[in-house]
């Protein structure tokens, strides 16, 4: 099943927060692709709930989604942030093309055709280490509990994340940018911006909101100059800048990235 190239994109997510859908918005905005963002509509939440309802068993074409973000493109309905990015990236010039099927006598696709999987793994690394783990600092016991029910554990988790895990992931991306395959050190892969760069940008932007003192200290320290340099470059891409300056860009609140000053009080 493949959607028509002219079919409109419809993005479904919870209203009021950027959340995991923001990575998809950034890709579409960077590529200057039109889309309908149902999260801004009055019935946005109801639409999401109808898709993730326990009564929804899907259709003959699509299994049911578990959680938003959800993308509809013609007859195709898919979910999972990384899956949607993998679908959109090659279509809009923000990732290498999908590898061509090898001929019978071939051992596999040519090395130069494998770039999509490299871009995807870089995006997955950022989503895991700079997104999911950042979220878990304020919900270290259970996502179903309020932050107020796990504040002592959150403080301990945040300290470990800020001092151990965050530098480890930033160090990884610094190495990627220093590597030959980055194509010059300005972008993560192949010498041009891909959706992995957009994902890394969004994760860093969220972390700057959640842990402003920590990120300021890390940036001023200079150890991750390439990473923060990439952040600045993405921010100045014309189409991205236009989006960031628009009212379509949602502000942070109680989503993945949350600012609790007490989680950085040791830096006062």
Residue frames as qw, qx, qy, qz and C-alpha x, y, z in Angstrom:
[[0.000, 0.889, 0.458, 0.000, 0.00, 0.00, 0.00],
 [0.418, -0.088, 0.020, 0.904, 1.40, 3.40, -0.96],
 [0.122, 0.780, 0.395, -0.471, -0.21, 6.81, -0.74],
 [0.508, 0.734, 0.272, 0.360, -0.55, 9.05, -3.75],
 [0.505, 0.031, -0.098, 0.857, 2.16, 11.68, -4.02],
 [0.091, -0.425, -0.169, -0.885, -0.57, 14.33, -4.17],
 [0.553, -0.594, -0.581, -0.065, -2.47, 13.10, -1.12],
 [0.144, -0.799, 0.210, -0.545, -2.48, 15.64, 1.76],
 [0.446, 0.067, -0.746, 0.490, -0.68, 15.00, 5.02],
 [0.539, -0.673, -0.141, -0.487, -2.72, 14.99, 8.22],
 [0.368, 0.243, -0.707, 0.553, -0.93, 15.05, 11.57],
 [0.635, -0.611, -0.306, -0.361, -2.73, 14.07, 14.75],
 [0.464, 0.093, -0.608, 0.637, -1.46, 14.82, 18.25],
 [0.320, -0.660, -0.579, 0.355, -2.54, 16.10, 21.64],
 [0.129, 0.872, 0.165, 0.443, -3.44, 19.82, 21.61],
 [0.372, -0.919, 0.030, -0.127, -1.40, 22.42, 23.48],
 [0.589, -0.623, 0.451, 0.248, 2.07, 20.84, 23.63],
 [0.369, 0.649, -0.571, -0.340, 4.81, 20.30, 21.03],
 [0.861, -0.158, 0.448, -0.183, 5.53, 16.79, 22.28],
 [0.599, -0.145, 0.696, 0.369, 6.79, 14.03, 20.01],
 [0.540, 0.704, 0.450, 0.104, 4.88, 15.46, 17.05],
 [0.019, -0.930, 0.148, 0.336, 7.24, 18.44, 16.99],
 [0.437, -0.350, 0.685, 0.466, 9.91, 16.37, 15.25],
 [0.436, 0.442, 0.728, 0.291, 7.45, 15.69, 12.44],
 [0.149, 0.944, 0.251, -0.153, 6.31, 19.31, 12.24],
 [0.246, -0.761, 0.381, 0.465, 9.93, 20.42, 11.94],
 [0.462, -0.025, 0.752, 0.469, 10.55, 18.02, 9.06],
 [0.329, 0.682, 0.626, 0.190, 7.47, 19.19, 7.17],
 [0.019, -0.968, -0.087, 0.236, 8.18, 22.84, 7.89],
 [0.383, -0.574, 0.500, 0.523, 11.84, 22.54, 6.91],
 [0.371, 0.122, 0.778, 0.492, 10.83, 20.92, 3.62],
 [0.274, 0.251, -0.038, -0.927, 8.05, 23.50, 3.16],
 [0.198, -0.198, -0.904, -0.324, 5.43, 20.80, 2.74],
 [0.488, -0.303, -0.021, -0.818, 1.77, 21.61, 3.38],
 [0.339, -0.154, -0.916, 0.152, 0.02, 19.62, 6.10],
 [0.506, -0.606, -0.210, -0.576, -3.02, 19.76, 8.33],
 [0.215, 0.170, -0.760, 0.589, -2.22, 19.82, 12.04],
 [0.500, -0.523, -0.584, -0.368, -5.32, 18.52, 13.76],
 [0.493, -0.322, -0.565, 0.578, -3.92, 19.36, 17.20],
 [0.035, -0.052, -0.093, 0.994, -4.94, 23.00, 16.66],
 [0.409, -0.322, -0.534, -0.666, -8.57, 22.08, 15.92],
 [0.541, -0.378, 0.302, -0.688, -11.27, 22.03, 18.58],
 [0.958, -0.067, 0.045, -0.275, -11.84, 18.32, 18.01],
 [0.399, 0.631, -0.659, 0.091, -8.11, 17.48, 17.96],
 [0.265, -0.339, 0.819, -0.381, -8.13, 15.51, 21.21],
 [0.785, 0.168, 0.391, -0.450, -11.30, 13.65, 20.25],
 [0.740, 0.554, -0.330, -0.192, -9.75, 12.64, 16.95],
 [0.180, 0.511, -0.810, 0.223, -6.70, 11.20, 18.71],
 [0.479, -0.143, 0.712, -0.494, -8.88, 9.39, 21.24],
 [0.843, 0.314, 0.089, -0.427, -10.96, 7.83, 18.47],
 [0.640, 0.543, -0.542, -0.032, -7.84, 6.36, 16.90],
 [0.203, 0.377, -0.822, 0.375, -6.30, 5.00, 20.11],
 [0.716, -0.240, 0.199, -0.625, -9.55, 3.74, 21.60],
 [0.341, -0.235, 0.905, -0.097, -9.48, 0.19, 22.88],
 [0.681, 0.419, 0.517, -0.305, -12.47, -0.46, 20.64],
 [0.481, 0.751, -0.293, -0.345, -10.55, 0.45, 17.48],
 [0.830, -0.126, 0.513, 0.178, -9.26, -2.65, 15.71],
 [0.180, -0.400, 0.552, 0.709, -8.13, -0.82, 12.58],
 [0.676, 0.512, -0.007, -0.530, -9.25, -1.36, 9.01],
 [0.940, 0.257, 0.201, 0.099, -8.53, -3.71, 6.14],
 [0.569, 0.710, -0.158, 0.384, -5.62, -1.43, 5.20],
 [0.140, 0.611, -0.470, 0.622, -4.21, -0.26, 8.54],
 [0.554, -0.337, -0.692, 0.318, -3.77, -1.77, 12.01],
 [0.284, -0.918, -0.246, -0.125, -4.83, 0.51, 14.87],
 [0.320, 0.601, -0.399, 0.614, -2.31, 3.02, 16.24],
 [0.586, -0.359, -0.607, 0.398, -1.26, 2.75, 19.88],
 [0.275, -0.751, -0.238, 0.551, -0.54, 6.42, 20.57],
 [0.404, 0.907, 0.051, 0.107, 0.05, 9.71, 18.78],
 [0.310, 0.509, -0.203, -0.777, 1.69, 11.18, 16.82],
 [0.628, 0.336, 0.700, 0.054, -0.31, 9.68, 13.98],
 [0.082, 0.435, -0.408, -0.798, 0.15, 10.55, 10.32],
 [0.653, 0.474, 0.578, -0.125, -2.49, 10.04, 7.65],
 [0.038, 0.498, -0.511, -0.700, -1.35, 10.17, 4.03],
 [0.527, 0.106, -0.613, -0.579, -4.06, 9.09, 1.64],
 [0.861, -0.240, -0.338, -0.293, -5.09, 5.58, 2.65],
 [0.659, 0.128, -0.579, 0.462, -2.00, 5.10, 4.79],
 [0.487, -0.796, 0.048, -0.358, -2.20, 5.58, 8.57],
 [0.747, 0.127, -0.487, 0.435, 1.02, 5.19, 10.59],
 [0.453, -0.874, 0.049, -0.166, 2.26, 6.08, 14.06],
 [0.802, -0.358, 0.068, 0.474, 5.51, 6.16, 16.08],
 [0.009, 0.926, -0.148, -0.348, 7.64, 9.31, 15.68],
 [0.306, -0.500, 0.686, 0.430, 10.68, 7.53, 14.26],
 [0.490, 0.305, 0.790, 0.206, 8.54, 5.54, 11.83],
 [0.310, 0.884, 0.330, -0.119, 6.85, 8.68, 10.49],
 [0.096, -0.842, 0.366, 0.385, 10.22, 10.42, 10.10],
 [0.437, -0.199, 0.798, 0.364, 11.56, 7.40, 8.24],
 [0.455, 0.580, 0.669, 0.095, 8.56, 7.57, 5.92],
 [0.197, 0.954, 0.182, -0.135, 8.74, 11.32, 5.26],
 [0.388, -0.702, 0.354, 0.481, 12.49, 11.95, 5.19],
 [0.447, -0.049, 0.688, 0.570, 13.36, 10.32, 1.84],
 [0.304, 0.703, 0.620, 0.167, 10.22, 11.75, 0.20],
 [0.027, 0.985, 0.161, 0.050, 11.22, 15.33, 0.94],
 [0.542, 0.668, -0.265, 0.436, 14.98, 15.40, 0.57],
 [0.341, -0.754, 0.395, -0.399, 15.81, 15.14, 4.26],
 [0.703, -0.329, 0.630, -0.003, 17.26, 11.63, 4.13],
 [0.041, 0.322, -0.816, -0.479, 18.84, 9.39, 1.50],
 [0.717, 0.066, -0.329, -0.612, 16.45, 7.32, -0.59],
 [0.864, -0.195, 0.410, -0.219, 15.35, 3.84, 0.41],
 [0.248, -0.406, 0.805, 0.354, 17.79, 1.21, -0.88],
 [0.678, 0.292, -0.392, -0.548, 16.85, -0.43, -4.17],
 [0.930, -0.145, 0.304, -0.148, 16.11, -4.16, -3.93],
 [0.222, -0.557, 0.723, 0.344, 19.28, -6.10, -4.84],
 [0.688, 0.339, -0.493, -0.410, 19.41, -8.20, -7.96],
 [0.972, -0.181, -0.062, -0.137, 19.31, -11.96, -7.44],
 [0.833, 0.236, -0.263, 0.425, 23.06, -12.30, -7.94],
 [0.066, 0.698, -0.302, 0.646, 23.90, -9.39, -5.61],
 [0.473, -0.146, -0.734, 0.464, 24.86, -9.81, -1.98],
 [0.178, -0.715, -0.513, 0.440, 22.95, -6.70, -0.97],
 [0.232, 0.952, 0.180, 0.088, 22.46, -3.02, -1.72],
 [0.568, 0.470, -0.202, 0.645, 25.50, -0.89, -2.44],
 [0.450, -0.313, -0.463, 0.697, 27.13, 0.83, 0.52],
 [0.021, 0.040, 0.037, 0.998, 26.13, 4.25, -0.75],
 [0.448, -0.387, -0.534, -0.603, 22.47, 3.15, -0.64],
 [0.561, -0.376, -0.694, 0.251, 22.56, 2.43, 3.07],
 [0.151, 0.247, -0.240, 0.927, 22.60, 6.06, 4.22],
 [0.520, -0.492, -0.264, -0.646, 18.94, 6.11, 5.21],
 [0.816, -0.394, -0.417, 0.062, 19.61, 3.61, 7.98],
 [0.518, 0.020, -0.321, 0.793, 22.53, 5.67, 9.27],
 [0.154, -0.370, -0.020, -0.916, 20.35, 8.78, 9.40],
 [0.694, -0.462, -0.362, -0.417, 17.61, 6.83, 11.13],
 [0.760, -0.261, -0.469, 0.368, 19.93, 5.41, 13.77],
 [0.279, 0.147, -0.237, 0.919, 21.22, 8.92, 14.56],
 [0.409, -0.413, -0.154, -0.799, 17.67, 10.17, 14.96],
 [0.797, -0.375, -0.458, -0.118, 16.83, 7.19, 17.17],
 [0.597, -0.049, -0.450, 0.663, 19.84, 7.91, 19.38],
 [0.019, -0.237, 0.138, -0.962, 18.69, 11.49, 19.93],
 [0.614, -0.386, -0.306, -0.616, 15.08, 10.45, 20.55],
 [0.805, -0.287, -0.501, 0.135, 16.20, 7.86, 23.09],
 [0.616, -0.146, -0.369, 0.680, 18.96, 9.64, 24.98],
 [0.107, 0.009, -0.096, 0.990, 17.90, 13.27, 24.69],
 [0.476, -0.267, -0.309, -0.779, 14.15, 12.73, 24.59],
 [0.775, -0.341, -0.496, -0.193, 12.92, 9.63, 26.39],
 [0.637, -0.161, -0.504, 0.561, 15.60, 9.72, 29.09],
 [0.034, 0.203, -0.156, 0.966, 15.02, 13.44, 29.63],
 [0.586, -0.384, -0.304, -0.645, 11.30, 12.76, 30.08],
 [0.786, -0.281, -0.546, 0.069, 12.03, 10.02, 32.58],
 [0.320, 0.167, -0.478, 0.801, 13.85, 12.43, 34.89],
 [0.338, -0.166, 0.252, -0.892, 10.51, 13.85, 36.00],
 [0.871, -0.089, -0.015, -0.483, 8.71, 10.51, 35.86],
 [0.184, 0.506, -0.840, 0.060, 11.37, 8.06, 37.10],
 [0.395, -0.053, 0.836, -0.378, 9.01, 5.76, 39.01],
 [0.352, 0.429, 0.825, 0.110, 6.00, 5.58, 36.69],
 [0.031, 0.161, 0.365, 0.916, 4.57, 7.68, 33.87],
 [0.349, -0.574, -0.654, -0.348, 1.12, 7.14, 35.35],
 [0.459, -0.631, -0.420, 0.462, 2.05, 8.99, 38.54],
 [0.097, 0.981, 0.058, 0.159, 2.17, 12.77, 38.90],
 [0.480, 0.539, -0.392, 0.570, 5.56, 14.42, 39.21],
 [0.347, -0.624, 0.321, -0.623, 4.54, 15.49, 42.73],
 [0.936, -0.270, 0.066, -0.214, 4.22, 11.81, 43.69],
 [0.932, 0.040, 0.022, 0.359, 7.87, 11.09, 42.83],
 [0.114, 0.968, -0.156, 0.161, 9.79, 14.28, 43.51],
 [0.534, -0.674, 0.499, 0.107, 12.62, 12.74, 45.61],
 [0.784, 0.081, 0.548, 0.281, 13.21, 10.09, 42.94],
 [0.506, 0.814, 0.202, 0.204, 13.01, 12.72, 40.19],
 [0.128, -0.946, 0.298, 0.018, 15.68, 14.83, 41.85],
 [0.629, -0.420, 0.620, 0.210, 18.04, 11.86, 42.03],
 [0.720, 0.394, 0.517, 0.243, 17.26, 10.80, 38.45],
 [0.322, 0.940, 0.063, 0.093, 17.76, 14.33, 37.12],
 [0.317, -0.828, 0.440, 0.140, 21.13, 14.68, 38.83],
 [0.678, -0.147, 0.664, 0.279, 22.35, 11.43, 37.30],
 [0.606, 0.645, 0.424, 0.191, 21.01, 12.37, 33.89],
 [0.130, 0.988, -0.078, 0.007, 22.58, 15.83, 33.92],
 [0.317, -0.776, 0.537, 0.095, 25.96, 14.65, 35.17],
 [0.514, -0.225, 0.807, 0.185, 26.32, 11.25, 33.47],
 [0.575, 0.424, 0.691, 0.110, 23.87, 10.41, 30.74],
 [0.330, 0.917, 0.147, -0.169, 23.51, 13.80, 29.05],
 [0.082, -0.787, 0.521, 0.320, 27.29, 14.32, 28.61],
 [0.534, -0.100, 0.810, 0.222, 27.57, 10.79, 27.26],
 [0.536, 0.621, 0.567, 0.074, 25.01, 11.42, 24.51],
 [0.179, 0.960, -0.082, -0.201, 26.35, 14.87, 23.67],
 [0.330, -0.603, 0.658, 0.309, 29.82, 13.34, 23.46],
 [0.613, 0.215, 0.735, 0.196, 28.53, 10.75, 21.02],
 [0.450, 0.826, 0.336, 0.037, 27.09, 13.39, 18.68],
 [0.089, -0.897, 0.341, 0.266, 30.27, 15.42, 19.00],
 [0.487, -0.298, 0.756, 0.320, 32.18, 12.36, 17.76],
 [0.575, 0.534, 0.610, 0.111, 29.74, 11.88, 14.90],
 [0.260, 0.959, 0.070, -0.094, 30.27, 15.47, 13.78],
 [0.230, -0.763, 0.545, 0.259, 34.03, 15.04, 14.01],
 [0.687, -0.021, 0.705, 0.174, 33.88, 11.89, 11.89],
 [0.125, -0.193, 0.630, 0.742, 34.53, 11.61, 8.18],
 [0.069, 0.427, 0.856, 0.283, 31.01, 10.41, 7.35],
 [0.029, 0.729, 0.426, -0.534, 29.48, 13.65, 8.62],
 [0.515, 0.611, 0.390, 0.457, 30.84, 15.23, 5.49],
 [0.270, 0.589, -0.042, 0.760, 32.59, 18.24, 6.97],
 [0.326, -0.176, -0.634, 0.679, 31.33, 18.54, 10.54],
 [0.245, -0.089, 0.033, -0.965, 28.44, 20.94, 9.98],
 [0.789, -0.085, -0.106, -0.599, 25.75, 18.25, 9.73],
 [0.718, -0.335, 0.580, -0.192, 25.47, 14.77, 11.16],
 [0.709, 0.075, 0.676, 0.185, 25.53, 12.86, 7.90],
 [0.592, 0.449, 0.541, 0.395, 26.66, 13.32, 4.33],
 [0.303, -0.056, 0.132, 0.942, 27.43, 17.03, 4.40],
 [0.249, -0.341, -0.343, -0.839, 23.81, 18.17, 4.30],
 [0.407, -0.141, 0.500, -0.751, 20.93, 18.62, 6.68],
 [0.401, -0.165, -0.861, -0.264, 18.79, 15.56, 7.30],
 [0.598, -0.601, -0.262, -0.461, 15.93, 14.86, 9.63],
 [0.765, -0.265, -0.415, 0.415, 18.47, 13.56, 12.16],
 [0.287, 0.170, -0.171, 0.927, 19.77, 17.13, 12.49],
 [0.386, -0.469, -0.197, -0.769, 16.21, 18.38, 13.03],
 [0.788, -0.442, -0.424, -0.057, 15.63, 15.76, 15.72],
 [0.630, -0.113, -0.346, 0.686, 18.87, 16.66, 17.49],
 [0.022, 0.343, -0.002, 0.939, 17.94, 20.35, 17.29],
 [0.570, -0.518, -0.288, -0.569, 14.51, 19.76, 18.81],
 [0.802, -0.353, -0.428, 0.223, 15.92, 17.62, 21.61],
 [0.470, 0.021, -0.251, 0.846, 18.51, 20.26, 22.48],
 [0.178, -0.427, -0.123, -0.878, 15.88, 22.98, 22.35],
 [0.710, -0.517, -0.371, -0.302, 13.69, 21.04, 24.75],
 [0.752, -0.242, -0.375, 0.484, 16.62, 20.41, 27.08],
 [0.231, 0.264, -0.118, 0.929, 17.42, 24.13, 27.08],
 [0.478, -0.512, -0.171, -0.693, 13.90, 24.65, 28.44],
 [0.846, -0.400, -0.344, -0.073, 13.99, 21.79, 30.93],
 [0.763, -0.442, -0.059, 0.468, 17.54, 22.26, 32.22],
 [0.325, 0.922, 0.007, 0.210, 18.60, 25.81, 31.26],
 [0.346, -0.844, 0.411, 0.012, 21.46, 26.06, 33.76],
 [0.784, -0.180, 0.556, 0.208, 22.89, 22.69, 32.80],
 [0.690, 0.561, 0.346, 0.300, 22.73, 23.36, 29.07],
 [0.112, 0.978, -0.129, 0.123, 24.24, 26.81, 29.50],
 [0.525, -0.675, 0.509, 0.099, 27.12, 25.32, 31.46],
 [0.790, 0.074, 0.550, 0.259, 27.68, 22.59, 28.87],
 [0.537, 0.777, 0.219, 0.244, 27.56, 25.04, 25.98],
 [0.048, -0.963, 0.245, -0.096, 29.89, 27.55, 27.60],
 [0.732, -0.476, 0.458, 0.165, 32.34, 24.78, 28.50],
 [0.314, 0.707, -0.485, -0.408, 33.17, 24.32, 24.82],
 [0.395, -0.235, 0.886, 0.070, 33.48, 20.54, 24.95],
 [0.460, 0.436, 0.771, 0.058, 30.48, 20.12, 22.66],
 [0.057, 0.531, -0.147, -0.832, 31.07, 23.06, 20.33],
 [0.086, 0.036, -0.787, -0.609, 30.17, 21.07, 17.21],
 [0.065, -0.485, -0.871, 0.045, 26.84, 19.94, 18.69],
 [0.003, -0.732, -0.385, 0.561, 25.80, 23.43, 19.74],
 [0.011, -0.381, 0.437, 0.815, 27.08, 24.77, 16.44],
 [0.048, -0.234, -0.877, -0.418, 24.68, 22.43, 14.64],
 [0.045, -0.652, -0.677, 0.339, 21.87, 23.66, 16.88],
 [0.002, -0.647, -0.011, 0.763, 22.57, 27.22, 15.78],
 [0.006, 0.176, -0.681, -0.711, 22.74, 26.29, 12.10],
 [0.021, -0.439, -0.884, -0.160, 19.39, 24.50, 12.13],
 [0.047, -0.698, -0.486, 0.524, 17.82, 27.48, 13.89],
 [0.042, 0.610, -0.191, -0.768, 18.94, 29.77, 11.05],
 [0.214, 0.184, 0.832, 0.478, 17.71, 27.62, 8.15],
 [0.198, -0.074, -0.167, -0.963, 15.24, 29.95, 6.44],
 [0.582, -0.298, -0.570, -0.498, 12.21, 27.64, 6.49],
 [0.577, -0.324, -0.664, 0.348, 12.93, 26.48, 10.04],
 [0.180, -0.099, -0.281, 0.937, 13.42, 30.04, 11.28],
 [0.354, -0.207, -0.304, -0.860, 10.11, 31.09, 9.72],
 [0.652, -0.367, -0.638, -0.181, 8.37, 28.27, 11.56],
 [0.509, -0.249, -0.559, 0.606, 10.08, 28.98, 14.89],
 [0.035, -0.056, -0.126, 0.990, 8.99, 32.62, 14.64],
 [0.406, -0.269, -0.506, -0.712, 5.40, 31.73, 13.77],
 [0.571, -0.270, 0.388, -0.671, 2.42, 31.01, 16.00],
 [0.890, 0.091, -0.376, -0.242, 2.47, 27.43, 14.70],
 [0.487, 0.265, -0.704, 0.443, 5.39, 26.69, 17.01],
 [0.658, -0.640, -0.321, -0.233, 3.93, 25.58, 20.32],
 [0.092, -0.715, 0.514, -0.464, 5.49, 26.55, 23.64],
 [0.466, 0.052, -0.850, 0.240, 6.79, 24.01, 26.13],
 [0.560, -0.485, 0.154, -0.654, 4.67, 23.16, 29.17],
 [0.651, -0.308, 0.634, -0.281, 3.82, 19.75, 30.61],
 [0.862, 0.409, -0.217, -0.204, 5.09, 17.57, 27.81],
 [0.899, 0.127, -0.258, 0.331, 8.31, 15.65, 27.29],
 [0.452, 0.226, -0.289, 0.813, 10.39, 18.61, 28.43],
 [0.405, -0.830, -0.345, -0.168, 9.33, 20.24, 31.70],
 [0.295, 0.518, -0.389, 0.702, 11.12, 22.84, 33.73],
 [0.686, -0.674, -0.273, -0.016, 11.23, 22.16, 37.47],
 [0.122, 0.851, -0.370, 0.353, 13.78, 24.55, 39.01],
 [0.671, -0.579, 0.424, -0.187, 14.39, 22.22, 41.96],
 [0.965, 0.134, 0.168, 0.147, 15.92, 19.66, 39.60],
 [0.614, 0.527, -0.134, 0.572, 18.83, 22.07, 39.05],
 [0.371, -0.912, -0.016, -0.172, 19.00, 23.69, 42.47],
 [0.812, -0.386, 0.128, 0.420, 22.46, 22.26, 43.09],
 [0.566, 0.352, 0.218, 0.713, 23.70, 24.65, 40.36],
 [0.126, -0.945, -0.222, -0.202, 22.49, 27.77, 42.16]]
